[in-house]
Amino acid sequence: MYVYNLTVVISDEVFPQWQEWLQNVYLSTINTNKTIERVRVFKVLDVPEKHYAIHHETTSPAQLLHFIEHTIPKLLQQSAETFGEKVLFWGTQLKEVKSEE
């Protein structure tokens, strides 16, 4: 399994708008393009600010690379235009090496 973890820090003042954007734009776009097999959104619990981690999972490294190079930049650009520096993202590529399933 290959995972692109996108960590997000959201300012309180735009949090409700970001939640709408996440559902209506971000997740909708990802579910439409079909390069990612599963998306999971997590709230990071050990920080006081609003931090979220979005896991994008696929079994294909080529699909993950295509997603990172083509889909993510457009979504991050749209977020920057909508929220400015009130929503910050950084991504990490992961490969599962062991599963307990």
Stockholm file with secondary structure:
# STOCKHOLM 1.0

chainA/1-101         MYVYNLTVVISDEVFPQWQEWLQNVYLSTINTNKTIERVRVFKVLDVPEKHYAIHHETTSPAQLLHFIEHTIPKLLQQSAETFGEKVLFWGTQLKEVKSEE
#=GR chainA/1-101 SS CEEEEEEEEECGGGHHHHHHHIIIIIIHHHHHHCSCSEEEEEECCSSSSEEEEEEEEESCHHHHHHIIIIIHHHHHHHHHHHHGGGEEEEEEEEECCCCCC
#=GC SS_cons         CEEEEEEEEECGGGHHHHHHHIIIIIIHHHHHHCSCSEEEEEECCSSSSEEEEEEEEESCHHHHHHIIIIIHHHHHHHHHHHHGGGEEEEEEEEECCCCCC
//
